[in-house]
Amino acid sequence: MNLTFRNVVRLILGLFLYALGIALTVQANLGVAPWDAFHQGLSNMIGITFGQASIVVGLIIVFFNIILSEKVGIATILNMFLIGLFIDMIFGSGIIQKSNSIPIGFMMLITGMFVIAIATWLYVGAGLGSGPRDGLMVALTRKTNHTVGLIRSLIELTALILGASLGGQIGIGTAILAFCIGPIVQITFKLLKFNIREVEHTYIVRSKASQ
């Protein structure tokens, strides 16, 4: 059973750092990641905050995950709510200002990706489930029998198209995030000697396949 005080603290710290990493990549002002472009565009279209848009999208995805019989953990629920709340808190504090310099923007973007990688190590390592978007990827992979890589790419492409159509900021940073975040997470896991396959998760809603 992974539901211990230590793991919950690790999870929440990881989610806060994930929000901090997203804030850094957004304020780098070079273009945002596909999902963040969708959140950004949605927030502009219906007049809600970036964080609130992230929560709304997360709620919808969790709903579909449950329909698709995907596992839901405490991390799934907290990821859905806390990252959005933390992002709004960080933006509201003004602690991270939008960059007007390309070199500084690149530094913020790279820093943000490494912060996200460390955050992923923390929250995944807590063993309390995965985020809504990762759950959707797993569910669709299982239902369609296509590869994880193909499903992940199609999901990211869909988010990117939706984000661009809603006016999300697309730029060189979008491409850098799309191609570099995966390798950076992998490098970080290797440096921290973290094997994601060894993590045993605790869920509150289990998939039919695992019952």
C-alpha positions in Angstrom: 0.0 0.0 0.0 1.6 3.3 -1.1 -0.9 5.7 0.6 1.5 6.9 3.3 2.1 10.5 4.5 5.5 10.4 2.9 4.3 9.4 -0.5 1.4 12.0 -0.4 3.9 14.7 0.4 6.2 13.5 -2.4 3.2 13.5 -4.8 2.2 17.1 -3.9 5.7 18.4 -4.1 6.1 16.7 -7.5 2.8 18.3 -8.7 3.9 21.7 -7.5 7.3 21.4 -9.3 5.4 20.2 -12.4 3.3 23.4 -12.3 6.5 25.4 -11.8 8.1 23.8 -14.8 5.0 24.5 -16.9 5.0 28.1 -15.8 8.7 28.5 -16.8 8.1 27.0 -20.2 5.0 29.3 -20.8 6.8 32.4 -19.5 9.8 31.6 -21.7 7.6 33.1 -24.4 8.9 30.9 -27.2 5.8 28.8 -27.7 4.2 26.3 -25.4 3.8 22.5 -25.3 0.8 21.0 -27.2 -1.4 20.5 -24.1 -0.5 23.9 -22.7 -1.4 25.5 -26.1 -4.8 23.9 -25.7 -5.2 25.1 -22.2 -4.0 28.6 -23.2 -6.3 28.8 -26.1 -9.3 27.5 -24.1 -8.6 30.0 -21.3 -8.6 32.9 -23.8 -11.7 31.6 -25.6 -14.0 31.2 -22.6 -12.4 33.7 -20.2 -11.0 31.5 -17.5 -7.5 31.2 -16.1 -4.8 28.9 -17.6 -5.0 26.7 -14.5 -8.8 26.5 -14.6 -8.6 25.5 -18.3 -6.1 22.7 -17.3 -8.6 21.5 -14.6 -11.5 21.5 -17.0 -9.6 19.5 -19.6 -8.4 17.1 -16.9 -11.9 16.5 -15.7 -13.1 15.7 -19.2 -10.2 13.3 -19.7 -10.7 11.5 -16.4 -14.4 11.0 -17.4 -13.3 9.4 -20.6 -10.7 7.3 -18.8 -13.3 5.9 -16.5 -15.6 5.1 -19.5 -12.6 3.4 -21.1 -12.1 1.4 -17.9 -8.7 2.9 -17.2 -7.2 2.9 -13.7 -7.7 6.0 -11.6 -5.4 6.8 -8.6 -5.2 9.5 -6.0 -2.4 11.0 -8.2 -4.9 11.2 -11.1 -7.3 13.3 -9.1 -4.7 15.5 -7.4 -2.9 16.0 -10.7 -6.1 17.2 -12.3 -6.8 19.8 -9.6 -3.5 20.8 -8.0 -1.4 21.4 -11.1 -4.0 23.9 -12.3 -4.3 25.6 -8.9 -0.5 25.7 -8.5 -0.1 27.2 -12.0 -2.6 30.0 -11.2 -0.9 30.6 -7.9 2.5 30.9 -9.6 1.2 33.2 -12.3 -0.7 35.3 -9.8 2.3 35.8 -7.6 4.2 37.3 -10.5 7.4 35.5 -9.4 8.1 34.3 -12.9 7.9 37.2 -15.4 7.4 36.7 -19.2 10.7 36.8 -21.0 11.3 39.4 -23.7 14.8 38.1 -24.5 15.3 35.0 -26.7 18.5 33.9 -24.8 16.7 34.2 -21.4 13.7 32.5 -22.9 15.8 29.5 -24.0 17.3 29.3 -20.5 13.8 29.4 -18.9 12.6 26.7 -21.4 15.5 24.4 -20.7 15.2 24.9 -16.9 11.5 24.3 -17.1 12.0 21.0 -18.9 14.4 19.8 -16.2 12.1 20.9 -13.4 9.3 18.9 -15.1 11.6 15.9 -15.3 12.4 16.0 -11.6 8.7 16.6 -10.9 7.8 13.5 -12.9 10.3 11.4 -10.9 8.8 12.7 -7.7 5.1 12.2 -8.5 5.4 8.9 -10.4 7.7 7.5 -7.8 5.0 8.1 -5.1 3.2 5.1 -6.6 -0.3 6.6 -6.4 -1.2 6.5 -10.1 -0.6 8.5 -13.2 -2.0 11.8 -14.5 -5.2 12.0 -16.6 -3.4 12.5 -19.9 -1.0 9.5 -19.3 -4.0 7.5 -18.4 -5.8 8.4 -21.6 -2.7 7.3 -23.6 -2.6 3.9 -21.8 -6.4 3.4 -22.3 -6.3 4.2 -26.0 -3.3 2.0 -26.5 -5.0 -0.9 -24.8 -8.3 -0.4 -26.7 -6.8 0.1 -30.2 -3.8 -2.2 -30.0 -1.6 0.4 -31.5 1.8 1.3 -30.1 2.2 3.7 -27.2 4.4 5.9 -29.4 1.8 6.3 -32.1 -1.1 6.9 -29.6 1.0 9.5 -27.7 1.9 11.3 -30.9 -1.7 11.3 -32.1 -2.9 12.7 -28.7 -0.2 15.4 -28.7 -1.0 16.3 -32.3 -4.7 16.6 -31.5 -3.9 18.8 -28.5 -1.6 20.9 -30.7 -4.2 21.4 -33.5 -6.9 22.3 -30.9 -4.5 24.7 -29.2 -3.5 26.4 -32.4 -7.1 26.7 -33.6 -8.0 28.4 -30.3 -5.1 30.8 -30.4 -2.5 29.1 -28.2 1.1 30.3 -28.6 2.9 28.0 -31.0 6.5 28.6 -31.7 10.0 27.1 -31.7 9.5 26.3 -28.0 6.6 24.1 -29.0 8.9 22.0 -31.2 11.7 21.9 -28.6 9.3 20.7 -25.9 7.7 18.1 -28.2 11.1 16.6 -29.1 13.2 17.2 -26.0 11.1 16.7 -22.9 11.0 12.9 -23.4 14.8 12.5 -23.6 15.3 14.9 -20.7 13.0 12.9 -18.5 14.9 9.7 -19.5 18.3 11.3 -18.7 17.0 12.6 -15.4 15.6 9.1 -14.5 19.0 7.6 -15.3 20.9 10.1 -13.2 18.5 9.4 -10.3 18.8 5.6 -10.9 15.0 5.5 -11.2 13.3 2.6 -13.0 9.7 3.5 -13.8 8.9 -0.2 -14.4 9.7 -1.0 -10.8 7.0 1.3 -9.4 3.9 -0.5 -8.1 0.9 1.8 -8.1 -2.1 2.0 -5.7 -5.4 2.8 -7.4 -8.9 3.8 -6.2 -10.5 2.7 -9.5 -9.0 -0.2 -11.3 -9.3 -1.2 -15.0 -11.4 -4.2 -15.9 -8.3 -5.8 -17.4 -6.6 -5.8 -13.9 -9.6 -7.1 -11.9 
